[in-house]
Amino acid sequence: MKSMTGFGRSKLERNKREYTIEIKAVNHRYSDISVKMPKNISYLEDFVRKEVLANISRGKIDIIIGYTDNSTEGKNVVINESLAIMYINSLKELANKCNINKNIEVTEITKLPDVLHLKQDETQEDIIKNELDECLRLAIKSFLDMREAEGNKIKADLNIRIDRIYTIIQEISEYSTGLIEEYGVKLKERVQEVLREELIDESRIAQEIVIYSDKISIEEELTRLRSHILQFKQMLESKEAVGKKIDFLIQEMNREINTIGAKSCRLEITNCVVKAKSELEDIREQIQNIE
């Protein structure tokens, strides 16, 4: 189990190239990835997204990439000569019109927009991609380790709470035992009290008991709750992202508990229902934090 919140960082230096990557994540219903990286390696943004999505299924994820290249490998200085000549001719023309000194230093021309730039060999792009991938994998591992550590804490808490709910269900089951028999006895007593006769219609009493038992029986709800708890524990041990599945399962458990509360005719069962709903609400809040 993994938490949706986490942080991972890595740093890598290769051949005077330095990479730093930070990955941060908070809760989100779906996957939402934001990547910030230098323009000169922005062609690798899709690659970064795919690598992250291969390891993370949910969460709002911010990825910040730093890149410094002090290497001369694969770099070529490219001068846009035709553009430089256009600049020079235009400047000389301006100098003649304004009757000013028209001596132009070459270094001044190189400062003009788009005259001088560095071009990187395509073969070097693959090297940079591989180096970035190495750094990214380290950051993802650091990030996932933290998520897993947080997830284990949540898992331990969820196990405690689901065990409490199971105990409450057992209590409800015990309180519900004998309710039908008690009702049968009370019904006979009331009929005899009203009619003041020893002989009563046993078939009619039996019919009323059947109708009453159908109305208050919670065995089906208890059976489904026990099944849901078993599924819940199995999901906690799953290696997959189970946050959405557990969320749905908790909704189903809450529905069964509400039904038991509606059928309840004993104060003890009502009290148990209140305790179970409180635990389910705490679980629902916790599972918003898991992937």
C-alpha positions in Angstrom: 0.0 0.0 0.0 1.2 3.5 -0.9 0.3 6.9 0.3 -0.5 9.5 -2.3 1.6 12.1 -0.5 5.4 11.9 -0.9 8.6 13.5 -1.9 11.7 12.3 -3.7 14.9 14.0 -4.8 18.0 12.9 -6.7 21.2 14.4 -8.1 23.5 13.1 -10.8 26.7 14.4 -12.4 28.1 13.1 -15.6 30.8 14.6 -17.8 30.4 18.1 -16.4 26.6 17.8 -16.8 24.5 18.1 -13.6 20.9 17.0 -13.2 18.6 17.5 -10.2 15.1 16.2 -9.9 12.4 16.7 -7.3 9.1 14.9 -7.2 6.3 16.0 -4.9 2.8 14.6 -4.7 -0.4 15.3 -2.8 -3.9 13.7 -2.8 -5.9 13.8 -6.0 -8.8 11.7 -7.4 -7.0 11.0 -10.6 -3.4 11.5 -11.9 -2.3 15.1 -12.6 1.3 15.6 -13.6 3.1 19.0 -13.9 6.6 19.1 -15.2 9.0 22.1 -15.0 12.3 21.7 -16.8 14.8 23.9 -18.7 13.9 24.8 -22.3 17.1 23.2 -23.7 15.9 19.7 -22.7 12.1 20.3 -22.9 12.0 17.7 -25.8 12.3 15.1 -23.0 9.1 16.2 -21.2 6.9 13.4 -22.7 9.5 10.9 -21.8 9.6 12.1 -18.2 5.8 11.9 -18.0 5.6 8.4 -19.3 8.3 7.2 -16.8 6.4 8.7 -13.9 3.0 7.4 -15.0 4.5 3.9 -15.3 5.2 4.0 -11.5 2.4 6.2 -10.1 -1.3 5.8 -10.8 -2.9 8.6 -8.7 -2.0 11.9 -7.2 -1.3 15.5 -8.1 2.4 15.3 -8.9 4.9 18.1 -9.4 8.2 17.3 -11.1 10.9 20.0 -11.0 14.1 19.3 -13.1 17.3 21.3 -13.0 20.0 20.9 -15.7 23.4 22.5 -16.0 25.7 21.7 -18.9 29.3 22.8 -18.6 30.5 20.2 -21.1 31.8 21.0 -24.6 30.9 17.6 -25.9 28.7 17.5 -29.0 28.4 21.3 -29.0 29.0 23.5 -32.0 28.9 27.3 -32.2 26.7 28.3 -35.1 26.8 31.9 -36.6 23.9 33.0 -38.7 26.1 34.9 -41.2 23.3 36.1 -43.4 21.5 37.6 -40.5 24.7 39.2 -39.1 25.4 40.8 -42.5 21.9 42.2 -42.5 22.5 43.7 -39.1 25.8 45.2 -40.2 24.4 46.8 -43.3 21.5 48.2 -41.4 23.8 49.6 -38.7 26.1 51.2 -41.3 23.1 52.7 -43.1 21.9 54.2 -39.8 25.4 55.5 -39.1 25.6 57.3 -42.5 22.2 58.9 -42.0 23.0 60.1 -38.5 26.6 61.0 -39.3 28.0 59.0 -36.5 30.9 56.6 -36.2 30.2 53.4 -38.1 32.9 51.2 -36.7 31.3 48.0 -35.6 33.0 45.5 -33.3 32.3 41.8 -34.2 31.6 41.1 -30.5 28.7 43.6 -30.6 27.2 41.8 -33.6 27.2 38.5 -31.8 25.1 40.0 -29.0 22.3 40.8 -31.4 19.3 38.4 -31.4 19.7 35.0 -33.2 23.2 35.8 -34.6 25.0 33.3 -32.4 23.8 30.1 -30.8 25.0 26.7 -29.7 23.9 23.6 -31.6 24.0 20.2 -30.0 24.6 17.0 -32.0 21.6 14.6 -32.2 23.8 11.8 -30.8 24.4 13.9 -27.7 20.6 14.1 -27.1 20.5 10.3 -26.6 23.3 10.5 -24.1 21.5 13.3 -22.2 18.2 11.3 -22.3 20.0 8.3 -20.7 21.6 10.4 -18.0 18.3 12.1 -17.2 16.6 8.7 -17.1 19.2 7.5 -14.6 18.6 10.5 -12.4 14.8 10.2 -12.8 14.8 6.6 -11.7 16.7 7.5 -8.5 14.1 10.3 -7.8 11.2 7.9 -8.4 12.7 5.3 -6.1 13.2 7.8 -3.4 9.6 9.1 -3.9 8.1 5.6 -3.9 10.1 4.6 -0.8 8.6 7.5 1.1 5.1 6.8 -0.2 5.4 3.1 0.8 6.6 4.1 4.3 3.6 6.4 4.7 1.3 3.7 3.2 2.4 1.2 5.8 1.5 3.5 8.6 -2.0 4.0 7.1 -2.3 0.3 6.5 -1.6 -0.4 10.2 -4.2 2.1 11.3 -6.8 0.7 8.8 -6.3 -2.8 10.1 -6.9 -1.6 13.7 -10.1 0.2 12.7 -11.5 -2.6 10.5 -10.9 -5.1 13.4 -12.9 -2.8 15.7 -15.8 -2.8 13.2 -15.7 -6.6 13.1 -15.9 -6.7 16.9 -18.9 -4.4 16.7 -20.6 -6.6 14.2 -20.1 -9.6 16.5 -21.8 -7.6 19.3 -24.7 -6.7 17.0 -25.1 -10.4 16.1 -25.2 -11.4 19.7 -27.7 -8.7 20.6 -29.9 -9.8 17.7 -30.0 -13.4 18.8 -33.3 -14.3 20.4 -35.2 -11.2 19.3 -37.8 -13.3 17.3 -38.4 -15.6 20.3 -38.7 -12.6 22.7 -41.2 -11.0 20.3 -43.3 -14.2 20.1 -43.5 -14.4 23.9 -44.4 -10.7 24.2 -47.0 -11.0 21.4 -48.8 -13.9 23.1 -48.8 -12.1 26.4 -50.3 -8.9 24.9 -53.0 -10.9 23.0 -53.9 -12.7 26.1 -54.0 -9.5 28.1 -56.3 -7.9 25.5 -58.6 -10.8 24.9 -58.3 -12.1 28.5 -58.5 -15.6 27.2 -56.3 -18.7 27.6 -56.9 -19.9 24.1 -55.4 -17.9 21.3 -55.0 -18.5 17.6 -51.5 -20.0 17.4 -51.5 -19.9 13.6 -52.2 -16.1 13.6 -49.4 -15.6 16.2 -47.0 -17.6 14.0 -48.0 -15.5 11.0 -47.3 -12.3 12.9 -44.0 -13.6 14.0 -42.9 -14.4 10.5 -43.9 -10.9 9.3 -42.0 -9.4 12.2 -38.9 -11.5 11.6 -38.8 -10.4 8.0 -38.9 -6.8 9.1 -36.2 -7.0 11.7 -33.9 -9.7 10.4 -30.3 -8.4 9.9 -28.6 -11.7 9.1 -28.1 -10.8 5.4 -26.6 -7.5 6.3 -24.2 -9.0 8.9 -23.2 -11.7 6.4 -22.4 -9.1 3.7 -20.5 -7.0 6.2 -18.3 -9.9 7.2 -17.7 -10.5 3.5 -16.8 -6.9 2.9 -14.4 -6.9 5.9 -12.6 -10.0 4.4 -12.3 -8.2 1.0 -11.1 -5.1 2.8 -8.2 -7.0 4.5 -7.3 -8.7 1.2 -7.1 -5.3 -0.5 -4.8 -4.0 2.2 -2.3 -6.7 1.2 -2.6 -6.0 -2.5 0.4 -4.7 -4.4 -1.9 -2.7 -6.8 -3.4 0.7 -6.3 -6.6 0.0 -4.3 -7.7 3.4 -3.0 -10.8 3.7 -5.3 -11.8 0.1 -4.7 -11.6 0.5 -0.9 -13.6 3.8 -1.2 -16.4 1.9 -2.9 -16.3 -0.9 -0.4 -16.6 1.5 2.5 -19.7 3.0 0.8 -21.2 -0.5 0.7 -20.4 -1.2 4.3 -21.9 2.1 5.3 -25.1 1.2 3.5 -25.4 -2.1 5.3 -24.8 -0.4 8.7 -27.5 2.1 7.9 -29.9 -0.7 7.1 -29.1 -2.4 10.4 -29.8 0.9 12.1 -33.1 1.3 10.4 -34.2 -2.2 11.4 -32.9 -1.9 15.0 -35.4 -2.4 17.8 -32.8 -2.6 20.6 -30.9 0.3 22.1 -27.7 -1.8 22.3 -27.8 -2.4 18.5 -28.4 1.3 17.9 -25.4 2.2 20.0 -23.3 -0.4 18.1 -24.4 1.1 14.8 -23.3 4.6 15.9 -19.9 3.3 16.9 -19.5 1.4 13.6 -20.4 4.5 11.5 -17.9 6.5 13.4 -15.1 4.0 12.6 -16.2 3.9 9.0 -16.0 7.6 8.7 -12.5 7.6 10.1 -11.5 4.9 7.6 -13.1 6.9 4.7 -11.0 9.9 5.6 -7.8 7.8 5.8 -8.3 6.1 2.4 -8.4 9.5 0.7 -4.7 9.4 1.3 -3.9 6.1 -0.4 -3.1 5.5 -4.0 
